[in-house]
Amino acid sequence: MMARRVFLGIIPLWVLAAALAVTWLPETFSTWEKLVRLALCAPLLLYFPGRMLVDTLRFEGDVVTRGTFAVFLSLATCIFLGLLLHVVGHLDARGWVYALGLTTIALRWLNVVLLLARPVPAIPWAWPGRRFAIFAVSMILAA
C-alpha cells in the first residue's frame, strides 16, 4: 500500500519534469539531453496513462496481467490523443507531453479523489479464462 502511495505521489512530479525537459531544452541538444528526454517521456508514453486507466476501471489480477493491460491501454490512449492532437494542430513533442500528462493527472485525480465516492463494483473478475480475455481485449485495443 505504501508503494502505491509513493507511485501516485511521483506521477505529477514526473509529468512536470517531462514537460520541463521538452519545453526548456533547446532544439539542438546533445546526446545526454536526448537520453534525459527519452528517460522522462518513455514511461509517460508507455505506462502511466494505462496504469491510471487500469486503476480507474478497477481491474484485478496479478502484476503481469495488470502491467500488460496498462501498456496496451497506454498505446490505445496515445492513438486517440494523436488523432486529437492532429485535429487541433499541435502534433509536436510539447503537445504530446501536455496531452499525456494532463490525461495521466486527470485519471490520477479520479483514482485518488473519487475513490470514496464510487462503490465497489459488483463485477466478479475471478471467472475462468479472465487472463486470456483481458490479454485479448488489450491486444484488440492496441491494434
C-alpha positions in Angstrom: 0.0 0.0 0.0 2.9 2.3 0.8 4.4 1.7 -2.6 1.2 2.6 -4.3 1.1 5.9 -2.4 4.7 6.7 -3.4 3.9 5.8 -7.0 0.8 8.1 -7.1 2.9 10.9 -5.5 5.7 10.6 -8.0 3.4 10.9 -11.1 2.7 14.6 -11.1 6.4 15.3 -10.5 7.3 13.0 -13.3 4.9 14.8 -15.7 6.3 18.2 -14.6 9.9 17.0 -15.2 9.0 15.7 -18.7 7.2 18.9 -19.6 10.1 21.0 -18.5 12.6 18.8 -20.3 10.6 19.1 -23.6 9.9 22.8 -23.1 13.2 24.2 -21.9 15.8 22.1 -23.7 16.8 23.7 -27.0 16.1 22.1 -30.3 19.8 21.4 -31.0 20.8 19.3 -28.0 23.4 16.8 -27.2 23.1 13.0 -26.7 22.9 13.4 -23.0 19.9 15.7 -23.3 18.3 13.2 -25.7 18.7 10.5 -23.1 17.1 12.7 -20.4 14.1 13.4 -22.7 13.8 9.7 -23.5 14.0 8.6 -19.9 11.4 11.1 -18.8 9.0 10.7 -21.7 9.1 6.9 -22.3 7.1 6.0 -19.1 4.7 8.8 -19.8 4.1 7.4 -23.2 4.2 3.6 -22.5 2.9 3.1 -18.9 1.5 5.9 -16.8 -1.8 6.6 -18.7 -2.6 2.9 -19.0 -1.8 2.3 -15.3 -4.2 5.0 -14.3 -6.9 3.6 -16.5 -6.4 0.1 -15.1 -6.8 1.6 -11.6 -9.8 3.7 -12.6 -11.5 0.7 -14.1 -10.5 -1.4 -11.1 -9.2 -4.4 -12.9 -7.9 -7.1 -10.6 -5.2 -9.6 -11.4 -1.6 -10.4 -10.9 1.2 -7.9 -11.7 1.9 -9.3 -15.2 -1.8 -9.1 -16.3 -2.2 -5.5 -15.0 1.1 -4.4 -16.4 0.4 -5.8 -19.8 -3.1 -4.3 -19.8 -1.6 -1.0 -18.7 0.9 -0.9 -21.6 -1.7 -1.7 -24.2 -4.2 0.8 -22.7 -1.4 3.4 -22.9 -0.8 2.7 -26.5 -4.5 3.0 -27.2 -4.6 6.3 -25.3 -1.6 7.5 -27.4 -3.5 6.6 -30.6 -6.6 8.5 -29.5 -4.6 11.5 -28.3 -2.5 11.5 -31.5 -5.7 11.9 -33.6 -6.9 14.6 -31.2 -3.6 16.5 -31.5 -3.6 16.3 -35.2 -7.1 17.9 -35.3 -6.1 20.8 -33.1 -2.7 21.2 -34.9 -0.3 20.6 -32.0 1.3 17.3 -33.1 4.8 18.0 -31.7 6.7 16.9 -28.6 5.3 19.7 -26.4 1.7 18.8 -27.4 2.3 15.1 -26.7 3.8 15.8 -23.3 1.0 18.1 -22.3 -1.8 15.8 -23.6 -0.3 12.7 -22.0 0.5 14.5 -18.8 -2.9 16.0 -18.4 -4.6 12.7 -19.2 -2.5 10.9 -16.6 -3.1 13.6 -13.9 -6.8 13.6 -14.6 -7.0 9.9 -14.3 -4.9 10.0 -11.1 -7.4 12.6 -9.7 -10.2 10.2 -10.5 -8.3 7.4 -8.6 -7.4 9.4 -5.5 -10.2 11.9 -5.0 -13.3 10.0 -6.2 -12.2 6.6 -4.7 -14.5 7.0 -1.7 -17.5 8.3 -3.7 -17.5 5.2 -6.0 -19.0 1.9 -4.7 -17.0 -1.3 -5.2 -18.2 -2.8 -8.5 -20.2 -6.0 -8.3 -18.5 -7.4 -11.4 -16.6 -10.6 -10.4 -13.3 -10.6 -12.2 -12.4 -14.1 -10.9 -14.1 -16.1 -13.7 -12.1 -18.8 -15.6 -10.2 -17.5 -18.5 -10.1 -13.9 -17.4 -6.4 -13.6 -18.0 -6.8 -14.7 -21.6 -9.8 -12.4 -22.1 -8.0 -9.4 -20.6 -5.0 -10.0 -22.8 -7.2 -10.4 -25.8 -9.1 -7.2 -25.1 -5.8 -5.3 -24.6 -4.4 -6.7 -27.9 -7.6 -5.6 -29.7 -7.4 -2.1 -28.2 -3.7 -1.9 -29.1 -4.4 -2.9 -32.7 
